[in-house]
Amino acid sequence: MGSGLKVAIVGSGPAGMYTAGALNTKCAGCEIDILDKLATPYGLIRTGVAPDHQTTKNVSRAYDKIMENENVRFVGNIAFGDDISLETLKSLYDVVVMAIGTPKDKNLGIPGEDKNGIFGAQVFVYWYNGHPEFRAAVPHLEVKNAIVIGNGNVALDVARVILKTEGEMLSSDLAEHAGDHIFGSPLQTVRIIGRRGAEHAQFSTKELGEMKDLTSANVMTDGTLIPDKFSSEDAKTEKVVNNNLALMREYAQNAPSDDKRSLYLDFRLTPTEILGEDRITGLKLEKNRIEAGKAIGTGDFIELPCDLLVTCIGYELTNVGGLPVENGIVKNVDGFVEDGLYVVGWAKRGPSGTIGTNRLDSQQVVDRILEDTCGGPDPSKEGAAGLDKYCQTNNISVVSFEDWRKIDEVEKKRAGEHSPRRKFVRTRDMLTLVREENKE
């Protein structure tokens, strides 16, 4: 079934790679091209995972094994919607699978959001991870008071990365330009703010616990807002939340000190207005009470000084390349969009779950693809050969997996003694390297 099927997967992040792996296993003889707008594969593994969380990035080894199959190709540096259209892809391949994620930060939707000094999590994270399109996104960190809105692991990542010292980041792959700003910043106070209570925070215990290891900052919170115990019908949730609350009670014992920066975990606060003229100088927030798990405004407001605001409140997909987008995702039924077109990962279900969540999700969509294509491939579809002709005709300099291996090798050689790699942050530098290597 499906033998000889020609498939294009747009996006080489976890969702795209798990789709390729499942297709390769379940669809003997299929030909798979994995397209990515970047010259580097694996999406958020490189540009989203925190630079000091190297163990998490090890999942890329499993993706390397998928790429070693002769029927699987990486085609980098080709942007969907700009370099190639949906219509062209559908004319070349039996099946097109969108694995493009949700590349836009959600807005707070409050007055003053257009001021300088305000960044969405994705922009900020891409900046410190060396994403080529965002290397200049944060012009400076000459700030004393930073606020991070959101109560998930991304908020913890942002706060931790901007608070860590150069010594603490030696074994990371933090982009060099970001390190220059972070390590020289006069930052004094960081606040992580959530609308609901401490018991509703979506932190993992491991990440929350990492905060106590910061050498340059004291972690604090208001002990009166931490419940004694949390009960849930879900035993796993109950355990995680109670472990988190125990950590927070520990943090509530800490006090500010002159020789350390301050990191506050603040709860039951909703941002209502961003203060300042051209640039943010403060944030107005409404205090909340919790009723049936919901945050209800009390009409009592506070103002906090703030000259850097990072919002970690989720992501969405906007209209791209003619895809049908609804409620921040590609409109679909169990991954099916229309004949020959499917969607996986965050673009299918929204930004939720862990890296591993994408595995089962992608396998289920692959099962649906194979059901729909049991008649076999369309002999008129050219697949890889047609894509190569298209790229040649349109002067698109694509990057192969072999090319990526050369980039990868040089990044590792450029790194310091402890760091895993020193990233290239300009696509043109990567393309120049590949051209020179290929001449030899």
C-alpha positions in Angstrom: 0.0 0.0 0.0 1.3 3.5 -0.9 4.4 2.1 -2.6 6.1 4.8 -4.6 4.0 7.6 -3.0 5.7 11.0 -3.4 5.4 13.1 -0.3 6.4 16.6 0.6 6.6 17.6 4.3 6.8 21.3 4.8 8.7 21.9 8.1 11.5 19.8 9.6 10.7 20.3 13.3 9.6 17.4 15.5 6.2 17.1 13.9 7.6 16.9 10.4 10.4 14.5 11.4 8.0 12.1 13.2 5.8 12.2 10.1 8.7 11.3 7.9 9.7 8.5 10.3 6.2 7.0 10.4 5.8 7.2 6.6 9.2 5.6 6.1 8.2 2.7 8.4 4.6 2.2 7.2 4.8 3.1 3.5 7.4 0.9 1.8 9.0 2.6 -1.2 7.6 6.1 -0.6 9.8 9.1 -1.5 9.9 11.9 1.1 11.2 15.4 0.7 11.3 17.5 3.9 11.3 21.2 3.0 12.4 24.0 5.4 12.7 27.7 5.0 15.9 27.6 7.1 19.2 26.1 6.0 19.2 24.0 9.2 16.9 21.1 10.1 14.8 20.2 13.2 13.0 23.5 13.8 12.5 24.3 17.5 15.1 21.8 18.6 17.6 24.3 17.3 15.7 27.6 17.6 13.2 27.0 20.4 14.7 24.7 23.1 16.6 26.8 25.7 20.4 26.9 24.9 21.2 25.6 28.4 19.0 22.5 28.0 21.3 20.5 25.8 19.9 17.1 26.9 16.6 18.0 25.4 18.3 18.6 22.1 19.6 15.0 22.0 16.3 14.0 20.3 17.9 15.2 17.1 19.9 12.0 17.0 16.7 10.1 16.3 15.9 12.5 13.5 19.4 12.0 12.1 18.6 8.3 11.7 15.5 9.1 9.8 17.5 11.4 7.4 19.9 8.6 6.7 17.3 6.7 4.7 18.0 7.0 1.0 14.3 7.8 0.2 14.3 10.8 2.6 15.7 14.1 1.6 16.2 17.4 3.5 15.6 20.4 1.2 16.6 23.5 3.2 16.5 27.2 2.4 13.2 27.1 0.6 10.4 29.1 2.1 6.8 27.9 1.7 4.6 30.8 0.3 7.6 32.9 -0.8 9.8 30.5 -2.8 7.2 27.8 -3.6 3.4 27.8 -3.5 0.9 25.2 -2.3 -0.3 24.8 -5.9 3.2 23.9 -7.1 3.8 21.4 -4.3 0.5 19.7 -5.0 1.3 19.5 -8.7 4.6 17.7 -7.9 3.6 15.4 -5.0 0.9 12.9 -4.2 0.7 14.2 -0.7 1.7 17.5 1.0 2.0 17.6 4.8 2.1 21.0 6.5 4.4 20.8 9.6 4.9 24.6 9.9 4.1 25.1 13.6 2.4 28.3 14.9 5.0 31.0 14.1 3.3 34.1 15.5 3.1 35.2 19.1 -0.3 36.0 20.5 -0.9 39.6 21.5 -1.9 40.7 25.0 -4.5 43.0 23.4 -4.1 45.9 25.9 -3.3 49.6 25.3 0.4 50.5 24.7 1.4 47.2 23.2 3.1 49.0 20.2 5.8 50.6 22.4 9.5 49.7 22.1 10.9 47.2 24.6 8.1 44.6 24.2 8.7 41.2 22.6 6.7 38.0 22.1 8.3 34.8 23.5 9.0 33.4 20.0 10.8 36.5 18.9 12.9 36.7 22.1 13.7 33.0 22.1 14.6 33.0 18.4 16.9 36.0 19.1 18.9 34.3 21.8 18.9 31.0 19.9 20.4 32.5 16.8 17.5 32.2 14.3 18.8 34.0 11.2 15.6 36.1 10.8 15.8 37.3 14.4 19.4 37.9 15.1 18.8 41.7 15.4 15.4 41.5 17.0 16.5 42.7 20.4 18.7 45.8 20.0 19.9 46.0 23.6 19.3 44.9 27.1 20.2 48.1 28.9 17.3 47.4 31.3 16.9 47.2 35.1 13.3 45.8 35.4 12.1 43.0 33.2 8.6 41.4 33.3 7.8 38.0 31.8 4.0 37.4 31.3 3.0 33.7 31.4 3.1 30.7 33.7 4.6 28.0 31.5 8.1 26.6 30.9 8.8 29.2 28.2 8.4 32.0 30.8 10.9 30.2 33.1 13.3 29.7 30.1 13.3 33.4 29.3 13.8 34.5 32.9 16.5 31.9 33.5 18.5 32.7 30.3 18.6 36.5 30.9 19.6 36.0 34.6 22.4 33.5 34.1 26.0 34.5 34.2 28.6 33.9 31.4 30.1 31.1 33.6 26.7 29.4 34.0 26.2 29.5 30.2 29.6 28.1 29.2 28.2 24.7 28.2 25.2 26.2 26.3 24.9 27.1 22.6 23.6 30.6 23.4 24.0 32.8 20.3 27.1 35.0 20.6 25.2 38.2 19.9 22.7 37.4 22.6 25.4 36.6 25.2 27.1 40.0 24.5 23.8 41.7 25.5 22.8 39.4 28.4 26.1 39.3 30.2 26.6 43.1 30.1 23.0 43.9 31.2 22.4 46.1 34.3 19.3 43.9 35.0 18.2 44.0 38.6 14.7 42.6 38.8 12.8 40.0 36.8 9.1 39.2 37.5 7.2 36.2 36.1 3.5 37.1 36.2 0.5 34.8 35.9 -3.2 35.7 35.8 -4.3 32.8 38.0 -3.0 31.2 41.1 0.2 29.4 41.9 -1.7 26.1 41.7 -2.7 26.8 38.1 0.9 27.4 36.8 2.0 25.1 34.0 5.6 24.8 35.1 7.4 21.5 35.1 8.9 20.7 38.6 12.3 20.2 37.0 12.3 23.7 35.4 10.9 25.4 38.5 13.5 23.7 40.6 16.4 25.0 38.3 15.6 28.5 39.5 17.2 27.8 42.9 20.5 27.1 41.2 20.9 30.6 39.8 24.1 32.0 41.2 23.2 35.7 40.5 19.6 35.8 41.6 17.3 35.1 44.6 13.9 33.5 43.7 11.0 34.9 45.8 7.2 34.7 45.9 4.4 35.8 48.2 3.8 32.9 50.6 0.3 34.0 51.3 -0.7 33.2 47.8 0.6 29.6 47.9 -2.1 27.0 48.9 -1.2 24.4 51.5 -2.4 21.5 49.3 -3.8 20.9 45.9 -6.3 18.2 45.1 -7.2 16.8 41.7 -9.0 13.8 40.2 -5.9 13.3 38.1 -3.2 11.8 40.3 -0.3 12.8 38.1 -1.5 16.5 38.0 -1.9 16.5 41.7 1.6 15.2 42.3 3.2 17.7 39.9 1.3 20.7 41.3 2.0 19.8 45.0 5.7 19.4 44.2 5.7 22.8 42.6 3.9 24.3 45.5 6.5 22.9 47.9 9.2 24.6 45.8 7.3 27.9 45.9 6.9 27.7 49.7 10.7 27.3 49.8 11.1 30.4 47.5 8.7 32.3 49.8 11.3 32.1 52.6 13.9 34.0 50.5 14.4 37.8 50.8 16.0 40.4 48.5 19.8 40.9 49.0 22.2 43.6 47.9 24.6 41.3 46.2 22.0 39.4 44.1 19.4 40.2 41.5 15.7 39.5 42.4 13.4 37.0 40.6 9.8 37.2 41.7 7.0 34.7 40.9 3.8 36.8 41.0 0.3 35.4 40.7 -3.3 36.6 40.3 -2.4 39.6 38.2 -3.7 40.6 34.8 -1.9 43.2 32.7 -4.3 46.0 31.7 -2.1 48.8 30.3 1.5 49.3 29.1 2.9 52.6 30.4 5.4 55.0 28.9 5.6 57.2 25.8 7.6 55.6 22.9 9.2 53.1 25.1 7.8 51.0 27.9 8.5 52.3 31.5 5.9 50.4 33.5 3.0 47.9 33.5 -0.4 48.4 35.1 -2.0 45.3 36.4 -5.3 44.3 38.0 -5.3 42.1 41.1 -7.5 38.9 40.7 -9.3 36.6 43.0 -9.9 33.0 41.9 -13.4 31.6 41.6 -13.9 28.0 40.3 -10.4 28.1 38.8 -11.0 31.4 36.9 -9.3 34.7 37.5 -11.8 37.4 38.4 -10.7 41.1 38.5 -11.1 42.8 41.9 -10.9 46.4 40.6 -7.7 46.9 42.6 -4.8 48.0 40.4 -1.0 48.2 40.8 1.8 49.6 38.7 5.2 48.0 38.4 8.4 49.5 36.8 9.3 47.7 33.6 11.7 48.5 30.7 11.6 45.0 29.1 8.4 43.0 28.6 8.4 39.5 27.2 4.9 37.9 26.6 4.8 34.1 26.9 1.1 33.6 26.4 1.0 31.3 23.4 1.3 31.2 19.6 -0.9 31.1 16.6 -0.8 30.6 12.9 -1.8 33.4 10.6 -2.7 33.1 6.9 0.2 31.8 5.0 0.5 30.5 1.4 -3.3 30.2 1.0 -3.8 27.6 3.7 -7.3 27.7 5.4 -6.6 29.1 8.9 -9.2 29.2 11.6 -8.7 29.9 15.4 -4.9 30.1 15.0 -4.4 26.7 13.3 -4.9 25.1 9.9 -8.6 24.1 9.5 -8.6 20.3 9.5 -10.4 17.1 10.6 -7.9 14.8 12.3 -5.1 16.2 10.1 -7.0 16.1 6.8 -7.3 19.5 5.2 -8.3 18.6 1.6 -7.5 16.0 -1.0 -3.7 15.4 -1.0 -3.2 18.0 1.8 -2.6 17.2 5.5 -1.4 19.0 8.6 0.5 17.8 11.7 1.9 19.2 15.0 1.1 22.6 16.4 -0.3 23.8 13.0 -2.9 21.0 13.4 -3.8 21.2 17.1 -2.3 24.4 18.5 0.8 24.9 20.6 0.4 22.2 23.2 2.2 19.2 24.6 5.9 18.2 24.6 8.2 17.3 21.8 7.2 13.7 22.2 3.4 14.6 21.9 4.1 15.1 18.2 5.1 11.5 17.7 1.7 9.9 18.3 0.0 12.8 16.6 2.1 12.4 13.4 1.6 8.6 13.4 -2.2 9.0 13.5 -2.1 11.4 10.6 0.1 9.1 8.6 -2.4 6.3 9.1 -5.1 8.6 7.7 -2.8 9.4 4.7 -2.3 5.7 3.9 -6.0 5.1 4.1 -6.7 7.9 1.7 -4.0 7.0 -0.8 -4.5 3.2 -1.0 -4.9 3.5 -4.8 -1.2 4.3 -5.0 0.8 7.1 -6.5 -0.1 9.3 -9.5 2.4 8.6 -12.3 2.1 12.2 -13.5 3.6 13.6 -10.3 7.4 14.2 -10.6 8.2 14.5 -6.9 11.9 15.1 -6.1 13.0 15.4 -9.7 10.3 18.1 -10.3 11.3 20.0 -7.2 14.9 20.0 -8.3 13.9 21.4 -11.7 11.7 24.0 -10.1 14.6 25.2 -7.8 17.0 25.3 -10.7 14.6 27.4 -12.8 13.9 29.8 -10.0 17.5 30.1 -8.8 16.8 28.8 -5.3 20.0 27.7 -3.5 18.8 24.7 -1.5 20.7 23.0 1.3 20.9 19.2 1.4 21.3 17.1 4.5 24.9 16.5 3.5 25.4 20.3 3.3 23.9 20.6 6.8 26.4 18.0 8.1 29.2 20.3 6.9 27.6 23.3 8.6 27.1 21.2 11.8 30.8 20.1 11.8 32.1 23.6 11.4 29.8 25.0 14.2 31.1 22.3 16.5 34.8 23.1 15.6 34.2 26.8 16.2 32.8 26.3 19.7 34.7 27.0 22.9 36.1 24.3 25.2 32.8 23.6 27.0 30.1 24.7 24.4 28.6 22.1 22.0 28.6 24.6 19.1 29.0 28.2 18.0 26.1 28.8 15.7 26.1 30.5 12.4 23.3 33.1 12.6 23.3 34.3 8.9 22.0 32.1 6.1 24.4 33.7 3.7 27.4 32.5 5.8 26.1 29.0 5.8 25.5 29.0 2.0 29.1 30.4 1.5 30.5 27.7 3.7 28.6 25.0 1.8 29.7 26.3 -1.6 33.3 26.4 -0.6 33.2 22.9 1.0 31.5 21.5 -2.1 34.3 23.0 -4.4 37.0 21.0 -2.6 
